[in-house]
Amino acid sequence: QRRPSGTEYADVVALLKAGVPFGKLQSLYGPEVVRRAARNFVKADRGPTRGSVAQELLTHSASTKNEAMSDEAFVNALLASLEEDPGDHLMDPLMLVPLRDPVVLSSGYVLDRETALYPDGRPRLHHCPFTRQPLEPRVYPLVFLAAQVKDWRVKQLQRAIQTAQELLQLERTELAMDVFEIAERFLTEVGDTTYLELARRLAELERQTPAARAPDCVAKIYQRLFRVTPEADRPALVLEAVAEFTAKASQAMDAGDADGAGQWLGGPGQWLSEAGVRPLWRVRQAEWRRLELRLAKLRGDEAAVRR
């Protein structure tokens, strides 16, 4: 078998950066050359395309995925790629952060709306910081660019969920928990009820970890789902959460575990008491108060019992 030259590897990397499909490169250069070049590219490069190349390695075939995930340097690079910035055209050139709501100044330069305007809509700038020319008081939204920014965030979120799934299969729970935090950040930034399915996938994966058995973690998962759930469906979600919290608290009290029951009623209770949440579970609030009374008796808290 002919040994590939260094220039062939360089050519494959250049074509990967250009976005040539993985399968096409394998047909041209052979699977082993492309897999090796792709792994090395992911480990060595810090550009916005390495994340998509890493995803190709994870989804192309089981053998390719297993080979990549057994490489610790690749795994570390994969995690780092989840937090990398997008291409320059999706970055605010002043704040050096990804755009959220891009607008164009009269000078033709693009900034985020929060950078260009005060909260009340007044312009922050009188002159363009890049050209020094006077600016008109109005800015103009860039709908097509906003869609590109959102698409980038969604793809990052999808990659984070996929990465967490692979890590859980390898029983790398601690690394998976780090990825859950990254994914939650993207989910919050996307902030749209149309991505409820992604939020549910994230929740299902997180519930597979030992840490997700803790009351605070379970409550956090429900709060994340609540933020992206359509308003009409929120009562059902909240009642589902209340049913789980009360069942776990009751089980703990049956076992004589007052501290455990207190955790199921305490931390989650703070979220359930919020103004936008409390009206949604009125039908279960009497039951919740009965459990609080039972817990007070179990603890011997006479003052709480009398209240």
C-alpha positions in Angstrom: 0.0 0.0 0.0 1.4 3.4 -1.0 2.4 5.6 1.9 0.7 9.0 1.5 2.9 12.1 1.4 2.9 15.0 3.7 1.6 17.2 0.9 -1.4 14.9 0.5 -2.2 15.3 4.2 -1.9 19.1 3.7 -4.2 19.0 0.7 -6.8 17.0 2.6 -6.7 19.5 5.5 -7.1 22.4 3.0 -10.1 20.7 1.5 -11.6 20.0 4.9 -11.3 23.7 5.7 -13.0 24.5 2.4 -15.9 22.4 3.4 -15.5 19.5 0.9 -17.8 16.6 2.1 -16.0 13.9 4.1 -17.3 11.1 1.9 -16.0 12.7 -1.2 -12.5 13.2 0.3 -12.5 9.5 1.3 -13.3 8.4 -2.2 -10.4 10.5 -3.5 -7.7 10.0 -0.9 -8.9 6.9 1.0 -10.5 6.5 4.4 -7.4 6.2 6.5 -5.7 9.3 5.1 -8.8 11.4 5.5 -9.5 10.2 9.1 -5.9 10.8 10.1 -5.8 14.2 8.5 -9.2 15.2 10.1 -8.1 14.1 13.6 -4.9 16.0 13.3 -6.7 19.1 12.0 -9.2 19.1 14.9 -6.3 18.8 17.4 -4.1 21.4 15.8 -6.4 24.0 14.4 -8.5 26.7 16.2 -10.6 27.9 13.3 -14.4 28.0 13.1 -14.5 24.9 10.9 -12.8 22.4 13.2 -16.0 21.8 15.1 -17.9 20.6 11.9 -14.9 18.4 11.0 -15.0 16.8 14.5 -18.7 16.2 14.0 -18.0 14.4 10.7 -15.6 12.1 12.5 -18.3 11.3 15.2 -21.1 10.7 12.7 -19.4 9.1 9.7 -19.1 5.5 11.1 -18.8 3.7 14.4 -15.1 2.7 13.7 -14.2 6.3 12.9 -16.0 7.6 16.0 -14.4 5.0 18.3 -11.0 5.7 16.9 -11.4 9.5 17.5 -12.9 9.3 20.9 -10.1 7.0 22.1 -7.7 9.8 21.4 -7.5 12.0 24.5 -6.0 15.0 22.6 -8.9 14.8 20.1 -11.5 14.7 23.0 -9.9 17.8 24.6 -9.9 19.6 21.2 -13.5 18.6 20.7 -14.6 20.1 24.0 -12.6 23.3 23.3 -14.2 23.7 19.9 -17.6 23.9 21.5 -16.7 27.2 23.1 -14.9 28.8 20.2 -16.2 31.9 18.5 -17.8 31.8 15.0 -16.3 33.4 11.9 -15.5 37.1 12.0 -18.6 38.1 10.1 -20.7 36.9 13.0 -18.7 38.7 15.7 -19.2 42.2 17.1 -16.0 43.9 16.0 -16.0 46.2 19.0 -17.0 43.9 21.9 -15.3 40.9 20.3 -18.2 38.6 21.1 -20.7 36.8 18.9 -23.5 39.0 17.6 -27.0 38.6 19.0 -29.1 41.2 17.2 -26.9 42.6 14.4 -27.6 46.1 13.0 -25.7 48.2 10.4 -24.6 51.7 11.0 -24.9 54.4 8.3 -21.2 54.0 7.7 -21.8 50.4 6.6 -20.2 48.7 9.6 -22.1 46.0 11.6 -22.4 46.0 15.4 -24.7 44.4 17.9 -27.8 46.4 18.8 -26.7 46.6 22.4 -23.4 48.0 21.3 -24.8 50.6 19.0 -27.8 51.8 21.1 -28.7 52.5 24.7 -31.6 50.5 26.1 -34.0 53.3 25.3 -33.0 53.3 21.7 -30.8 56.3 21.6 -27.5 56.0 19.7 -24.4 55.5 21.7 -22.1 56.8 19.0 -21.9 60.0 17.1 -19.1 59.0 14.8 -18.2 55.6 13.3 -15.3 54.2 15.4 -13.7 52.6 12.3 -14.0 55.5 9.8 -14.6 58.5 12.1 -17.4 59.7 9.7 -20.5 61.2 11.4 -23.3 58.7 11.9 -27.0 59.0 11.3 -29.1 58.5 14.4 -30.8 55.4 13.0 -29.5 51.8 12.7 -30.9 49.1 10.5 -31.5 45.5 11.4 -29.8 42.7 9.4 -32.4 39.9 9.4 -30.3 37.6 7.2 -27.3 37.9 9.5 -29.4 37.4 12.6 -30.6 34.2 11.1 -27.0 33.1 10.5 -26.0 33.9 14.1 -29.0 31.8 15.4 -28.1 29.0 13.0 -24.6 28.9 14.4 -25.8 28.8 17.9 -28.2 26.0 17.1 -25.5 24.0 15.4 -23.2 24.5 18.4 -26.0 23.3 20.7 -26.6 20.2 18.6 -22.9 19.5 18.6 -22.8 19.9 22.4 -25.7 17.5 22.9 -24.1 14.9 20.5 -20.8 15.3 22.4 -22.4 14.8 25.7 -24.1 11.7 24.4 -20.8 10.2 23.2 -19.1 11.0 26.6 -21.9 9.4 28.5 -21.5 6.2 26.4 -17.8 6.2 27.3 -18.8 6.8 31.0 -16.9 10.1 31.0 -19.5 11.7 33.2 -17.5 14.6 34.5 -16.6 15.8 31.0 -20.3 15.3 30.0 -21.4 17.6 32.9 -19.0 20.3 31.5 -20.7 19.9 28.1 -24.1 20.2 29.7 -23.2 23.7 31.0 -22.0 24.8 27.6 -25.2 23.4 26.0 -27.4 25.2 28.5 -25.6 28.5 27.7 -26.4 28.0 24.0 -30.0 27.0 24.7 -30.5 30.2 26.8 -28.9 32.3 24.0 -31.1 30.7 21.3 -34.1 31.5 23.6 -36.9 30.3 21.3 -39.7 27.8 22.0 -39.1 26.2 18.6 -36.1 24.5 20.2 -38.0 22.7 22.9 -37.0 19.3 21.4 -33.3 20.1 21.8 -34.0 21.1 25.4 -35.8 17.8 26.0 -32.9 15.9 24.5 -30.5 17.7 26.7 -32.6 17.0 29.8 -32.9 13.3 28.9 -29.2 13.0 28.6 -28.5 14.9 31.9 -31.0 12.7 33.7 -28.7 9.7 32.9 -25.9 11.1 35.2 -25.6 10.4 38.9 -25.5 14.2 39.6 -29.0 14.5 38.1 -30.5 12.6 41.0 -29.9 15.6 43.2 -32.9 17.8 43.8 -31.2 21.1 42.8 -30.1 19.5 39.5 -33.6 18.1 38.8 -35.1 21.5 39.5 -32.5 23.2 37.2 -33.5 20.8 34.4 -37.1 21.7 34.8 -36.4 25.4 34.8 -34.4 25.0 31.6 -37.4 23.3 30.0 -39.7 25.9 31.4 -37.9 28.7 29.6 -38.3 27.2 26.2 -41.7 25.7 26.6 -44.7 27.5 24.9 -46.8 29.3 27.4 -49.8 27.1 26.8 -47.8 24.0 27.7 -46.2 25.3 30.8 -48.9 24.3 33.3 -48.5 20.6 32.3 -44.7 20.9 32.7 -44.9 22.5 36.1 -47.4 19.9 37.3 -45.0 17.2 36.1 -42.2 18.8 38.1 -44.4 19.1 41.2 -45.4 15.4 40.9 -41.8 14.4 40.9 -40.7 16.7 43.7 -43.6 15.6 46.0 -43.1 11.9 45.2 -39.4 12.1 46.1 -40.0 14.1 49.2 -42.7 11.6 50.4 -40.4 8.7 49.7 -37.6 10.3 51.7 -40.0 10.9 54.7 -41.2 7.3 54.5 -37.6 6.3 55.0 -37.2 8.8 57.9 -34.8 11.0 55.9 -35.9 14.5 56.9 -32.8 16.2 55.3 -33.5 14.5 52.0 -37.1 15.4 52.0 -36.2 19.0 52.9 -33.9 19.2 49.8 -36.8 18.1 47.6 -39.2 20.7 49.0 -36.6 23.5 49.6 -34.6 24.3 46.5 -37.3 23.3 44.0 -39.9 25.2 46.2 -38.0 28.5 45.5 -38.6 28.1 41.8 -42.2 27.0 42.2 -42.8 30.1 44.3 -41.8 32.5 41.6 -44.6 34.8 40.4 -44.7 33.4 36.9 -44.8 29.8 38.1 -46.9 29.6 41.3 -50.3 30.2 39.6 -49.7 27.2 37.3 -49.9 24.5 40.0 -52.6 25.8 42.4 -54.3 22.4 42.3 -51.3 20.8 44.0 -50.4 23.5 46.5 -52.6 22.0 49.3 -50.7 18.7 48.9 -47.4 20.6 49.0 -48.4 22.3 52.3 -49.3 19.0 53.8 -45.9 17.6 53.0 -44.3 20.7 54.5 -46.3 20.1 57.7 -45.4 16.4 57.7 -41.7 17.3 57.3 -41.9 19.8 60.2 -43.4 17.1 62.5 -40.6 14.7 61.4 -38.0 17.3 62.3 -39.8 18.0 65.6 -40.2 21.7 64.6 -43.2 22.6 66.8 -43.1 26.3 65.8 -43.5 25.3 62.1 -46.3 22.9 63.0 -48.2 25.6 64.8 -47.8 28.0 61.9 
